[in-house]
Amino acid sequence: MEPWIPITIAAATAQTLRFMVQRHLKATSLSTGGATFSRFVFSAPIVAVLILAYGALSERPLPGLNPEFFAFAVWGGTAQILATMCVIALFTHRNFAVGITFKKTETVQTAIVGSLVLGEGVSRGGAVAIGIGLGGVLLLSDPPGGQGRWLRRIWNRASGLGLASGVLFACSAVGYRGASLALDGGDAVMRAGTTLAVVTTLQSLALGAWLAWREPGQLTAVVRVWRIAALAGITSMIGSFCWFLAFTLQNAAYVKALGQIELIFSVLVSVLIFRERITAREIAGMALLTLSILVLILAL
């Protein structure tokens, strides 16, 4: 088994746990921005210490940074902040499993963005997968008990937030792969860790400044619930490092395709932990998206 496969599964597992924690924070104590900030501010110092320790123990120097790296890192980091905020806001409109499924439209979108930015093309089978995935998105976009004109029912705030998160997560994935590949020197672990350390530090500073300006009370609120917020940071660090390492080892579209296993985890969490009901139409939509994932995996 190629190493990027178990690494990607670990990333999906950690990411599911992190979204669980952030959903709880959003529902109980923090705003969308505060819940998003919690994942970055607690993970940034931990990953920085760990990558420095890895470098010291392995006697490997840090990779050289360059303008191309920072361009990709800032692009990916900004897209990830906005994408995370979209997903957290989406949880107030639809259940956990559907929210994660909307987010996972990033798989086909990553293939498209990767083709446009990094020249990593999409096959004919990939195009078929995109079409199947679109059918799943249309089913999921129609809210439970929806009435009225069909177009208005499928184009609503929830579907807009979900699709926006997918596009933004696709941009962040391609940005992080581009940043990791742009580094001068270093093995896969050092490249992934350095990219993650720089990105999370920039994200913490940027989002912290934004909250201080627009939502100053959220900074103290994050400190108040630091025990739970730190859990979001730790699971974020584990998940992000695994994603970054997988992106360093493999085409981002391949990684995101396998990462759709998160859909299974999200359904289990939604039903077993949050006690949320999954409708037949939502199951059908998720099944179509899962089918699109399988087609995409076979096509890659």
KEPAKE-603669 format. One line per 3 residues: number of its first residue (from 1); for each residue x, z, y of C-alpha. Coordinates in steps of 0.25 Angstrom, whole numbers, plus 5000, padded with zeros to 4 digits. Each point is the difference from the previous one (the first is absolute). Example, Ala and Ser with C-alpha at 12.3 -4.5 7.8 and 13.67 -1.06 7.14 Angstrom:
% KEPAKE-603669
1) 5049 5031 4982  5006 4998 5014
% end
This chain:
% KEPAKE-603669
1) 5000 5000 5000  5005 4996 5014  5003 5013 5008
4) 4991 4995 5012  4988 5002 4991  5000 5015 4997
7) 5005 5002 5014  4987 4992 5006  4991 5008 4991
10) 5006 5013 5005  4998 4995 5014  4986 4997 4998
13) 4998 5014 4994  5006 5007 5011  4992 4992 5010
16) 4987 5003 4994  5004 5015 5001  5004 4998 5015
19) 4987 4994 5004  4992 5011 4993  5008 5010 5009
22) 4998 4992 5012  4985 4998 4997  4999 5015 4999
25) 5007 5002 5013  4991 4990 5007  4988 5006 4995
28) 5004 5015 5003  5010 5001 5012  5007 4988 5005
31) 4996 4987 5007  5004 4986 4995  5013 5000 5008
34) 5003 5015 4996  4998 4997 4985  5008 4987 5001
37) 5011 5008 5008  5001 5011 4989  5005 4990 4989
40) 5012 4995 5009  5005 5013 5007  5002 5008 4987
43) 5006 4989 4992  5010 4995 5010  5010 5012 5000
46) 4999 5001 4985  5003 4986 4997  5012 5000 5010
49) 5006 5012 4993  4998 4994 4986  5006 4987 5004
52) 5012 5007 5006  5002 5009 4988  4999 4987 4991
55) 5011 4994 5008  5009 5012 5000  4998 5002 4984
58) 5002 4985 4997  5011 4998 5010  4992 4988 5006
61) 5000 4997 5015  4987 4998 5007  4997 4985 5001
64) 5003 4993 5014  4988 4999 5009  4998 4987 5008
67) 4990 4994 5010  4992 4993 4989  4999 5013 4992
70) 4994 5007 5012  4990 4988 5003  4995 5001 4986
73) 4999 5015 5000  4993 5001 5013  4990 4989 4996
76) 4997 5007 4986  5000 5014 5006  4990 4996 5011
79) 4991 4993 4990  5000 5011 4990  4996 5010 5011
82) 4988 4992 5004  4996 4997 4985  5000 5014 4997
85) 4991 5004 5011  4991 4989 4996  4999 5005 4986
88) 4998 5015 5005  4989 4995 5009  4993 4992 4989
91) 4999 5013 4992  4989 5004 5009  4992 4988 4997
94) 5001 4997 4985  5005 5009 4988  5014 5002 4996
97) 5001 4989 4989  4993 4989 5009  5010 5004 5011
100) 5012 4998 4991  4994 4987 4994  4999 4994 5014
103) 5014 5004 5003  5005 4993 4988  4996 4987 5005
106) 5014 5001 5005  5005 4994 4987  4995 4986 5003
109) 5003 5001 5014  5015 5005 4997  5001 4987 4992
112) 4996 4992 5013  5008 5008 5010  5012 4999 4991
115) 4999 4985 4998  4999 4999 5016  5011 5010 5004
118) 5010 5000 4988  4997 4987 4993  4996 5006 4987
121) 4989 4990 4996  4986 5002 4994  4997 4991 4987
124) 4987 4993 4997  4996 5012 4991  5003 5009 5012
127) 4990 4992 5008  4989 5002 4989  5003 5015 5001
130) 4997 5000 5015  4987 4993 4998  4996 5010 4989
133) 5004 5012 5009  4992 4994 5011  4987 5001 4991
136) 5003 5015 4998  5002 5003 5014  4987 4993 5004
139) 4993 5009 4989  5007 5013 5006  4997 4996 5014
142) 4985 5001 4998  4997 5015 5003  4991 5008 4990
145) 4985 4997 5003  5004 4989 5009  4988 4993 5007
148) 4999 4989 5010  5008 4987 5001  5011 4998 4990
151) 5011 4997 5009  4997 5012 5009  5000 5009 4987
154) 5014 4995 4995  5006 5000 5014  5000 5014 5004
157) 5009 5011 5005  5004 5004 4986  5004 4986 4995
160) 5007 4997 5013  5008 5013 4999  5003 4997 4985
163) 5005 4986 5002  5008 5004 5012  5007 5010 4992
166) 5003 4990 4989  5006 4990 5010  5008 5011 5007
169) 5005 5006 4987  5004 4986 4995  5008 4998 5013
172) 5007 5014 4998  5004 4996 4986  5006 4987 5004
175) 5007 5007 5012  5006 5011 4991  5005 4989 4990
178) 5006 4992 5011  5006 5013 5006  5006 5004 4987
181) 5006 4987 4997  5006 4999 5014  5009 5012 4999
184) 5015 4998 4999  5004 5006 4986  4995 5011 4991
187) 4994 5001 4987  4984 4999 4998  4998 5015 5001
190) 5009 5001 5013  4993 4988 5006  4986 5005 4997
193) 5003 5014 5005  5007 4996 5012  4988 4991 5004
196) 4990 5011 4997  5008 5010 5008  5001 4991 5012
199) 4986 4995 5000  4993 5014 4998  5009 5006 5011
202) 4995 4989 5010  4986 5002 4995  5000 5015 5002
205) 5006 4998 5014  4990 4989 5004  4988 5006 4995
208) 5004 5014 5005  5001 4994 5014  4987 4993 4999
211) 4993 5013 4995  5007 5008 5011  4994 4990 5010
214) 4986 4998 4995  4997 5011 4990  5009 5012 5004
217) 4992 5010 4992  5003 4992 4987  5015 5004 5000
220) 4997 5015 5000  4989 4997 4990  5010 4994 4990
223) 5009 5012 5002  4988 5009 4997  4997 4993 4987
226) 5015 4998 4996  4998 5004 4986  4990 4989 4996
229) 5006 4990 5010  5014 5002 4994  4994 4996 4986
232) 4996 4987 5007  5014 4999 5005  5006 5002 4986
235) 4991 4991 4992  5002 4990 5011  5015 5001 4999
238) 5000 4998 4985  4990 4989 5001  5007 4993 5011
241) 5014 5001 4994  4995 4994 4987  4993 4989 5007
244) 5012 4997 5008  5009 5000 4988  4990 4991 4993
247) 5000 4990 5012  5016 5000 5000  5000 4996 4985
250) 4988 4990 4999  4991 4991 5008  4990 5008 5009
253) 4989 4992 4994  5004 5003 4986  5001 5015 5004
256) 4986 5000 5007  4994 4993 4988  5004 5011 4990
259) 4997 5011 5010  4985 4996 4999  5000 5011 4988
262) 4997 5009 5012  4986 4995 4999  4998 5007 4987
265) 5006 5013 5005  4991 4999 5012  4987 4999 4992
268) 5004 5012 4992  5003 5008 5012  4987 4995 5007
271) 4991 5004 4988  5008 5012 4994  5005 5007 5013
274) 4991 4996 5011  4987 4998 4992  4997 4987 5006
277) 4990 4990 4994  5005 4986 4997  4989 4990 5001
280) 4998 4988 4990  5003 4990 5012  5013 5008 5004
283) 5005 5000 4985  4997 4985 4999  5008 4998 5013
286) 5012 5009 4995  4999 4992 4987  5002 4987 5007
289) 5011 5005 5008  5007 5005 4987  4998 4987 4994
292) 5006 4993 5012  5012 5010 4998  5002 4996 4985
295) 4999 4985 5004  5010 5002 5010  5010 5008 4991
298) 4999 4988 4990  5002 4990 5010  5013 5007 5006
% end
